[in-house]
Amino acid sequence: MMQRHQCLAVLARHITDEIVVATYSSAFEWLELGERSLNYFSVGAMGLDSSHALGLALGRPDRRVICLQGDGSLLMNLGALVTIAAGVLRLIALETVPQDLYYDAAVRSMTLSLHNFFFVSYDPGGLITVDKPPLGLWLQTVSAAIFGFHPLSLLVPEALCAVAAACISVIQGPPPVVSSQRLSGLNATRH
């Protein structure tokens, strides 16, 4: 498994004109790789580096912003993930997101009958289906049935699912790491 300093060294080889926001250990290790005018260190602001990175990204949309945040820092400011997800998904101006006419037509058709709802029918007659599993559009269909067929009723369920997925992945934590020794031990027991 790679150590943090090894990961940062790989990242440093690919950095060109991005703003890099880092805090505490990540900041010190990033600085060891070389000084850059686009480094932003928020030492003393544990948990706020993601908020600082979001502010920089919103203030400088012409630049990519990379946030090197440790797990402890992230856990101190989980609420920032929702704000970042909202910014990424443009919840502030959600109506400006272009509609996907193909799937939107399927959602409208799915509101017409249970047959169309369960079979994700594209046409009102229920003869043509789309290339997504039913569950993929059910939340949008329920939202459209409750709030009316409108861009917001189609996009808000997607945005909320994305925020929920980000929160679940943070709560769940990283996937377990299986060491090569353990794998070789499992392999030996099979023979």
N, C-alpha and C positions, 0 to 999 in steps of 0.2 A: 504494500500500500504506500502511496506517495505521502510524504510529509508536506506540511503547509509550505515551507520554504521552497521545496521542489516544484509545487504547483505554481507558486508565484513566479519562479524563474521561467517556467514554460509560458505563463501569461505575459511576462515582461517582453518576451521575444515577439509577441504579436501586437503589442501596444504601439500605436502611432500617435494620433492626436486626441485620444480619449482623455477625459477627466477621470482620475482615479481617486475615489474617496475611501479612506481606510481609518481604522481606529485601533488603539492599543497594540497588541502583538503583531497584528497584520500590518499596522502602520510602520512599526519599527523594522520588520522584515522587508517590507516593500521599499523603504528608504535605503536599506542596505544594498539593494539591487541598482541603485543609482538615483540621483536627484533629477526631478523633472519639474518644469514650471507648472504643469497641469496636475500635480499631486495636491490633494486636499486632505490634510490630516485633522481628524476631530478627536485628538487625545483629550481625555477629560470629559467627553460627552458620550459615555458608554450607552449604547442603545439608540443614539440619535444619528448615527452615520447613515442609516437608510433614509431618514427624514432629510438630512443634509443633501444626500445624493438626489432625492426626488426634487428638492428645491432647485438644485443646480440644473437638473434635466429640464425642469419647467422653464427656468430662466434662460437657459442656453439650448434651445431645441436644435440648434445647428451642430451640437456636439454630442457624441455618445458619452454616457457616464457609467462607470463601472464601480460598484460598491463592494469592497472586500470586508465582509462582515462576519464575525465569528458567531458561533451558536449562542454563547452567553449574551452577547450584545443584541442579537436578534430576539432572544427570549425576553429581554427587558423592554422591548417596544413592539410587541406583536401587533398592536393596533396600526402601526405604520404599514403593515402588509395590505390591509384593507384599503388604505389611502393610495398606496402604490398601485394596487390592482385597479382601483377606480380610475387612477390617472392613465394607466396603460389601456384600459378598456374605454376610456373617454366617457365615463358615466356622467361627467359634468355636461357634456354636449352630445349625449347619446343619439339624438335625432340626426346628427350630421353624419353618422356612420351609414354608408350606402347600403341599401337593401339588397338582399339576395333574392331576386324575383322568382327563381326556380323553387327554392325551399319555402319562400313566403307563400307562393301559390299553393303548395302542398299543405301548409298550415291552414290556410283559408278553406281548402277543400276538406281537411280533417275536422273542421268545426261543423260541417254540414250533416254528418251522420256517424254513427258508431262504426259502421263498416269502413268508412274512409279513415276514421280515427285509428282503428286497430291495424289496418293494412297500409297505412301511410299513402293514401291515394293522392295522386297529383291532380287528377281531374275530378270534377264534381260527380261524375257518373261512377267513379270507383273502379275504373278499368286499368289505369296506369299507376304504378307505384314508383317512388323515388329510391335512390340508392343508399338510403340510410335505414338503420333499424328503427322500429317504431318509437322506442324510448327516446331516441335522439331528438324527436320533434314533439313529444307529448307535452312537455312542460310549456313550450311555446303555445301549443294548441289550447291548453287549459287556460293560460294567461289571456290569449286572444278571446276565448269564450267568455271569460269573466270581465275583462276590461275593454273588449272591442278590438277589432283588427286595426292595429296602429303600430308604427315602427317601435315605439317604446314597449308595447306589450309583447313584441317579438324579441327585442334585444335585452331587456332587463333580466329575463330568466337565464339567458346565456351568461350574462355578466355575474349574476348571483352565484351560478354554478362554478364559475371560474374562481371567484373569491372563496367559496366554500372549499374547493379543491386545494387552493393554496393554503388555507388554514389547516385543513386535514393533514396535508403533507408536512407542515411545520410541527403539528402536534404529534404525528406519528413518528417523526424523526427519520434519520437516514436508514436505508435498508441495512440489515445485519451483514457484517463482513465475515466471510468464511475464509479462514486461512488456508494456504496451500498445504500445510501439514495436516490439517483436519481433512481436507479433500483426499490427500494421499492415504490417510488412515481409513477413510470410508472406502476407497478403492481397494485397499488390501483386504478388507473384510469380505468383499464380494467374490474374491477368487478362491 
